[in-house]
Amino acid sequence: MVAEEPRAALLARDVLVDGGSAADAAVATFFALTATLPSSVGITAGGSCVVHDPGARTLQRLEFLPQSSSATGNATTLPLAPRAMFALHARHGRKPLSELIILGERIARFGAPVSRAFAGELARDGRALTADPAAAAIYWPDGRPVAQGTELAQVELASALARLRSEGVGTLYIGGLARTFIESAADAGYSVDPERLRTALPTWRPVADVEHDNHFWGIAAPTRGDIRLAEASLGMIFKEGGWDTRNAGARAHLLAEAESRASVLAMTDAPITPSALEAAIASYDPSRQSSAATAPQLAATLGADADRRAGATSFFAVDPTGLAVGCAVGFGAPFGTGKLMEALGSFIAPPNGEVVNGPGAFSLVVGNVNTGQFQMAASGAGGRRALSAVIATTLDHWVRQVPLDEVAVIPRSHFAGGTNTVFVEPETPSGERGDLERRGYKVASAEQIGTGSVFRCLEGLPRREIQCGVAKDPRSTGLMFFEFGG
């Protein structure tokens, strides 16, 4: 179990230890994060989850991606996440849903110390909240952001979660809480079509776009564009091959080229087929940088800097049966629009997220659908660079076979295509920097490149003898647990 906010991770760990499934742990994590990391997660957030089901021998994605609340120009995003958590629990849960929702409700109602994770996001990206009196009163009182360790209660959020728990999730779409959502949005200047709200549903889709080494690699991200970007980037690297034979500079170049070319596919609806990936990577030159995508495309998908950004997060949970759930959720921007929907205690999400340097979060689940065994899960967050962190970390372990206790500390790079710059961490050797410059990139330093934690079971799950390990990223402010019995 891993989450970027420690209290949510602790609660999810308790759910697993108490006999809950990985789906129960993921649902509990989501509702806990609405209270502990409201900068990136809320009732109005969107996203997706990838689920490996060992019994059905399937890898599927549950999509609750952002949907516009109306056809007018003042639309917001429909609150699909609670309905998605209901769908995930209905298919794979063991514990009562009410027991999972109440964990977040209690934090919101009775308060809890602000974590370093949330305090950091609030200090970096929360100044815009000062323009909204309701948000400022809770998160930015007296002209300063609430500090780490401060007891923080969110009564309105607690009330909304209590209604979801007691009245059922459906109340947000066709009941009393639906009316509250529509009226609260109108008070803030946003239009909601009641019929769109009533009929908004998450969608289950099979995952089969990226296959490697007899396993399917499933990606979860907060938007469809990010899902496609990640799938295409990963698929191209697999098609090109050689991740294990290249030096560090060559691997950083291959990652940058794959992400650059994937930027083109991410902005279309064309199927990400093996032939499409082969065509996209066909002109790859290991010796120099190409111009596969335009500067606006690269800025929109890969950003223009390497700064950490709130607004999205990821988490995953795995249980001893091999059921694995990896989720990525977000608002499309730090704190969404910056306006608090006071009656629900959640920030209003924009229908379209930030185009450049917006939030980014990804979860990856790897499974063998022929044997029904789970193999690996990973997650990362922190902005556009999160994609590079997750891909490089997982491939360094899976392909290069770097041990788990070493893989998370390898220096990382990220191609911020909007400025034609590869950002590298301070520990990156000068030879690697020079290698990238000779290929045509600008090279600059970044304090850290995203987060990327990994959980791997070498012989798969389920299995009588469990041989699993974890790579906890020291860059993360969250927690990771591995507590399977012998």
C-alpha positions in Angstrom: 0.0 0.0 0.0 1.3 3.4 -0.9 -0.2 6.9 -0.8 1.4 10.4 -1.1 -0.2 11.5 2.2 0.7 9.5 5.3 -2.5 9.5 7.3 -4.5 8.1 4.3 -1.9 5.4 3.9 -2.1 4.4 7.5 -5.9 4.1 7.3 -5.7 2.0 4.2 -3.1 -0.2 5.9 -5.5 -0.8 8.8 -8.3 -1.7 6.3 -6.0 -4.4 4.7 -4.8 -5.7 8.1 -8.5 -6.0 9.2 -9.3 -8.3 6.3 -10.3 -5.7 3.7 -9.5 -6.2 0.0 -7.2 -4.0 -2.1 -10.4 -2.3 -3.4 -11.5 -1.6 0.1 -8.1 0.0 0.9 -8.2 2.1 -2.3 -11.8 3.3 -1.6 -10.8 4.2 2.0 -7.7 6.0 0.7 -9.8 8.2 -1.7 -12.2 9.3 1.0 -9.4 9.9 3.5 -7.5 12.0 1.0 -10.6 14.3 0.6 -9.8 15.4 4.2 -6.0 15.0 4.3 -5.0 16.2 0.9 -7.9 18.5 -0.3 -5.5 20.4 -2.6 -5.5 17.4 -5.0 -8.5 15.1 -4.0 -12.1 15.9 -3.4 -15.7 14.8 -4.1 -15.5 16.8 -7.4 -12.2 15.2 -8.5 -11.8 13.0 -11.6 -9.4 10.2 -12.6 -9.1 6.5 -13.1 -8.1 3.3 -11.5 -6.5 0.2 -12.9 -7.6 -3.1 -11.4 -5.9 -6.5 -11.7 -8.5 -9.2 -10.9 -6.8 -12.6 -10.3 -10.0 -14.5 -10.2 -11.3 -13.2 -13.6 -7.8 -13.0 -15.0 -8.4 -9.5 -16.2 -6.8 -6.1 -16.1 -9.4 -3.3 -16.4 -9.5 0.4 -16.0 -12.3 2.2 -14.2 -12.6 5.6 -15.7 -14.2 8.6 -14.0 -12.5 11.2 -16.2 -13.6 14.9 -16.1 -16.9 15.5 -17.8 -18.4 19.0 -18.3 -21.4 19.8 -16.2 -23.3 21.7 -18.9 -23.0 22.9 -22.5 -22.6 26.5 -21.4 -19.4 28.4 -21.1 -19.6 28.5 -17.3 -19.5 24.8 -16.8 -17.6 22.9 -14.0 -16.8 19.2 -13.8 -19.3 16.6 -12.7 -18.5 14.9 -9.4 -17.9 11.3 -10.7 -15.4 10.1 -8.1 -17.9 8.9 -5.4 -19.8 7.0 -8.0 -16.6 5.4 -9.2 -15.6 4.4 -5.7 -19.0 2.8 -5.3 -18.5 0.9 -8.6 -15.0 -0.3 -7.5 -16.4 -1.4 -4.1 -19.4 -3.1 -5.6 -17.2 -5.3 -7.8 -14.3 -6.0 -5.5 -15.1 -4.8 -1.9 -15.4 -7.0 1.2 -16.1 -4.5 4.0 -19.3 -2.3 4.1 -18.8 0.9 2.1 -20.1 2.9 5.1 -17.1 1.7 7.1 -14.7 3.0 4.5 -16.4 6.4 4.0 -16.5 7.1 7.7 -12.7 7.0 8.0 -12.4 10.2 6.0 -15.5 11.7 7.6 -14.0 11.4 11.1 -10.8 13.2 10.0 -12.9 16.0 8.6 -15.3 16.3 11.5 -12.9 15.9 14.5 -9.8 17.3 12.9 -6.3 16.0 12.5 -2.8 17.5 12.3 -1.9 18.9 8.9 0.7 16.6 7.3 3.9 17.7 5.7 2.5 16.6 2.3 -0.5 18.9 2.5 1.3 21.8 4.2 3.8 21.7 1.3 1.1 21.8 -1.4 -0.7 24.6 0.4 2.4 26.7 0.8 3.5 26.2 -2.8 0.2 26.4 -4.7 -2.4 27.7 -2.3 -2.0 31.5 -2.4 -4.9 31.8 -4.8 -7.2 30.6 -2.0 -7.0 34.0 -0.4 -9.4 35.3 -3.1 -12.1 33.0 -1.9 -13.4 33.8 1.7 -14.7 30.3 2.4 -11.4 28.7 1.4 -9.3 31.3 3.1 -11.1 30.9 6.4 -10.2 27.2 6.5 -6.9 26.9 4.8 -5.3 30.4 4.8 -6.4 32.1 8.0 -4.8 35.3 9.2 -3.1 35.8 5.8 -0.9 32.6 6.2 -1.3 29.0 5.1 -2.1 26.5 7.9 1.2 25.0 9.0 2.3 21.4 9.4 1.0 20.0 12.7 -2.0 22.4 12.9 -5.2 20.7 13.9 -7.5 21.1 10.9 -11.3 20.3 10.9 -13.5 20.6 7.8 -17.1 20.4 9.0 -18.8 20.9 5.7 -16.8 18.1 4.1 -17.7 15.9 7.1 -21.4 16.6 6.6 -21.2 15.8 2.9 -19.3 12.5 3.5 -21.9 11.7 6.2 -24.7 12.0 3.7 -22.9 9.8 1.2 -22.4 7.3 3.9 -26.0 7.4 5.4 -28.1 8.2 2.3 -26.0 6.3 -0.3 -23.7 7.6 -3.0 -26.7 8.1 -5.3 -27.8 11.1 -3.3 -25.1 13.2 -5.0 -26.6 12.5 -8.4 -30.4 12.2 -7.9 -31.1 13.1 -4.3 -30.8 15.9 -1.8 -27.0 16.2 -2.2 -27.5 16.6 -6.0 -29.6 19.7 -5.3 -27.0 21.0 -3.0 -24.3 20.5 -5.6 -26.3 22.3 -8.3 -27.2 25.2 -6.0 -23.7 25.5 -4.7 -22.3 25.6 -8.2 -24.8 28.2 -9.2 -23.9 30.4 -6.2 -20.2 30.2 -7.4 -21.2 31.1 -10.9 -21.2 27.7 -12.5 -23.9 25.9 -14.4 -24.9 22.2 -13.9 -27.3 20.3 -16.1 -29.3 18.1 -13.7 -29.7 15.4 -16.5 -26.0 15.3 -17.0 -25.5 14.9 -13.3 -28.1 12.2 -13.0 -26.7 10.1 -15.9 -23.0 10.6 -15.3 -21.4 7.2 -14.8 -17.9 5.8 -14.5 -16.9 3.3 -17.2 -15.0 -0.1 -17.0 -12.7 -0.7 -20.0 -10.3 -3.7 -20.6 -6.6 -2.8 -20.6 -4.8 -4.3 -23.5 -2.9 -1.4 -25.2 0.6 -2.1 -23.7 1.9 -5.7 -23.6 5.5 -6.6 -22.8 7.2 -9.7 -21.5 3.9 -11.7 -21.5 2.3 -9.1 -19.2 -0.2 -6.3 -19.7 0.9 -2.9 -18.3 -2.1 -0.8 -17.2 -1.9 3.0 -16.6 -4.2 5.1 -14.5 -4.1 8.9 -14.8 -6.5 11.8 -14.0 -7.2 12.6 -17.7 -7.6 10.6 -20.9 -4.8 12.6 -22.5 -2.4 11.6 -19.7 -3.5 7.9 -20.0 -2.7 8.0 -23.7 0.6 9.8 -23.1 1.7 7.3 -20.6 0.6 4.2 -22.7 2.2 5.5 -25.8 5.5 6.5 -24.1 5.8 3.1 -22.4 4.8 1.2 -25.5 7.4 3.0 -27.7 10.2 2.3 -25.3 9.3 -1.4 -25.3 9.2 -1.3 -29.2 12.6 0.4 -29.4 14.1 -1.9 -26.8 17.6 -1.6 -25.4 16.7 0.0 -22.1 19.1 -2.4 -20.4 22.0 -1.9 -22.8 22.2 1.9 -23.0 24.1 4.2 -20.7 22.2 6.7 -18.5 22.4 9.6 -21.0 21.1 7.3 -23.8 18.2 6.1 -21.6 17.3 9.7 -20.7 17.3 10.5 -24.5 15.1 7.5 -25.3 12.6 8.5 -22.5 12.5 12.1 -23.8 12.0 10.9 -27.4 9.3 8.5 -26.5 7.4 11.1 -24.5 7.9 13.7 -27.3 6.4 11.3 -29.9 3.7 10.2 -27.5 2.6 13.8 -27.2 1.3 13.6 -30.8 -0.7 10.5 -30.1 -2.0 11.8 -26.8 -3.9 14.6 -28.5 -5.8 12.3 -30.9 -8.4 9.5 -30.6 -6.4 7.1 -32.8 -6.0 3.6 -31.3 -2.6 3.0 -29.7 -1.8 -0.1 -31.6 1.5 -1.9 -32.0 1.7 -0.6 -35.6 1.0 2.9 -34.5 3.8 2.7 -31.9 6.2 1.2 -34.4 5.4 4.0 -36.9 5.9 6.7 -34.2 9.3 5.4 -33.1 10.5 4.4 -36.5 12.6 7.5 -37.1 14.2 7.5 -33.7 17.9 8.3 -33.8 20.0 7.4 -30.7 22.5 10.0 -31.5 20.4 13.2 -31.7 17.2 14.8 -30.6 14.3 14.9 -33.1 11.4 17.3 -33.6 8.6 14.8 -33.4 6.1 17.2 -31.9 5.5 21.0 -31.9 6.4 23.2 -29.0 2.8 23.8 -28.0 2.1 20.0 -28.0 5.1 19.4 -25.9 4.3 22.2 -23.5 0.7 20.9 -23.1 1.8 17.3 -22.3 5.2 17.5 -20.8 5.3 21.0 -19.4 7.8 23.8 -19.5 9.6 23.4 -16.2 10.2 20.7 -13.5 8.5 22.4 -10.6 6.5 20.3 -8.2 2.7 20.9 -8.6 -0.3 20.0 -6.5 -3.7 19.2 -8.0 -3.3 15.4 -8.6 -2.1 12.4 -6.6 -1.9 8.6 -7.0 -2.0 5.5 -4.8 -2.2 1.8 -5.0 -3.1 -1.2 -2.9 -2.4 -5.0 -3.3 -3.8 -7.8 -1.2 -2.5 -11.4 -0.8 -5.0 -12.8 -3.3 -3.4 -10.8 -6.1 -6.1 -8.2 -6.4 -4.4 -4.9 -7.1 -5.8 -1.4 -7.5 -3.8 1.6 -8.7 -5.6 5.0 -8.9 -4.7 8.5 -10.0 -7.1 11.4 -9.2 -7.0 15.1 -9.5 -8.7 18.5 -10.0 -6.9 19.6 -13.2 -5.1 22.4 -11.3 -3.9 22.9 -7.7 -7.1 23.3 -5.6 -9.1 23.2 -8.8 -10.5 26.6 -9.6 -9.5 27.8 -6.1 -13.1 28.2 -5.2 -14.5 26.1 -2.4 -17.9 24.5 -2.9 -18.7 25.3 0.7 -21.8 23.1 1.1 -19.7 20.0 0.0 -16.4 21.0 1.5 -14.7 20.3 -1.8 -13.0 22.6 -4.4 -14.7 23.3 -7.7 -12.9 21.6 -10.5 -12.5 23.3 -13.9 -13.8 21.4 -17.0 -10.4 21.6 -18.6 -7.2 21.4 -16.6 -4.1 23.6 -16.8 -2.5 23.3 -20.2 1.2 23.9 -19.2 2.9 22.8 -16.0 -0.4 21.4 -14.6 -0.6 18.6 -12.1 0.3 15.1 -13.0 -0.1 11.7 -11.3 0.1 8.1 -12.5 -0.4 4.6 -11.3 0.8 1.5 -13.0 -0.3 -2.1 -12.5 1.4 -5.0 -14.2 -0.4 -8.4 -14.4 -0.3 -11.7 -16.3 -3.9 -12.3 -17.5 -3.0 -15.9 -18.6 -2.0 -17.0 -15.2 -4.1 -14.5 -13.2 -1.1 -13.3 -11.3 -0.2 -9.8 -10.2 3.4 -8.8 -10.7 4.1 -5.1 -10.0 2.5 -1.8 -9.1 4.0 1.7 -9.1 2.7 5.2 -8.5 4.1 8.7 -8.8 2.9 12.4 -8.5 4.2 15.9 -8.3 3.4 17.4 -11.7 4.2 16.7 -15.4 7.5 15.1 -14.4 5.6 12.3 -12.5 5.4 10.3 -15.8 9.2 10.2 -16.2 9.6 9.2 -12.6 7.2 6.2 -12.9 8.5 5.0 -16.2 12.2 5.2 -15.5 11.9 3.7 -12.0 9.8 0.7 -13.2 11.9 0.0 -16.2 15.2 0.3 -14.3 13.8 -2.5 -12.0 12.0 -4.7 -14.5 14.3 -4.4 -17.5 17.7 -3.5 -16.0 17.0 -5.6 -12.9 18.2 -3.0 -10.5 17.3 -4.2 -7.0 14.3 -2.6 -5.3 16.4 -1.2 -2.5 18.5 0.7 -5.0 16.1 1.7 -7.8 14.2 4.5 -6.2 17.4 6.5 -5.5 18.8 6.5 -9.0 19.0 10.2 -10.3 16.1 11.0 -12.7 15.5 13.2 -15.7 12.4 14.8 -17.3 12.1 16.3 -20.7 10.1 19.6 -20.3 9.4 19.9 -24.0 7.9 23.3 -23.9 11.4 24.7 -23.3 13.4 21.9 -25.0 15.0 21.3 -21.6 15.9 18.0 -19.9 15.8 18.6 -16.2 18.1 16.4 -14.1 18.6 15.9 -10.4 21.7 17.3 -8.7 23.3 13.8 -8.3 23.3 13.3 -12.1 26.9 12.8 -13.3 28.4 15.5 -15.5 29.0 12.9 -18.2 25.3 12.3 -18.6 24.6 16.0 -18.8 27.2 16.4 -21.5 25.7 13.4 -23.3 22.3 15.0 -23.5 23.7 18.4 -24.6 25.6 16.7 -27.5 22.2 15.3 -28.6 20.8 18.8 -28.8 19.0 19.3 -25.5 19.3 22.1 -23.0 20.1 20.7 -19.6 19.2 22.2 -16.3 19.1 21.1 -12.6 15.9 20.3 -10.7 15.8 19.6 -7.0 13.9 16.4 -7.6 12.0 14.7 -10.5 8.6 13.5 -9.2 8.0 10.5 -7.0 8.0 6.9 -8.0 7.4 4.1 -5.6 7.3 0.4 -6.7 5.9 -2.9 -5.2 7.0 -6.1 -7.0 6.3 -9.8 -6.4 8.9 -11.7 -8.3 6.9 -14.9 -8.6 3.6 -13.2 -8.8 0.5 -13.2 -6.6 -1.4 -15.2 -5.6 1.3 -17.7 -4.6 1.9 -19.9 -1.6 5.4 -18.5 -0.9 5.2 -14.7 -1.2 8.4 -13.2 -2.5 7.6 -9.5 -2.7 9.5 -6.2 -2.0 9.1 -2.5 -2.1 11.0 0.6 -3.3 9.9 3.5 -1.3 10.8 6.8 -2.9 12.7 9.0 -0.5 11.5 12.1 -2.4 7.9 11.3 -1.4 6.2 12.8 1.7 3.8 9.8 1.8 4.1 6.3 3.3 4.4 2.8 1.9 3.6 -0.4 3.7 4.2 -4.1 3.0 2.7 -6.4 5.6 1.8 -9.7 3.9 2.2 -12.6 6.3 4.5 -15.5 5.6 
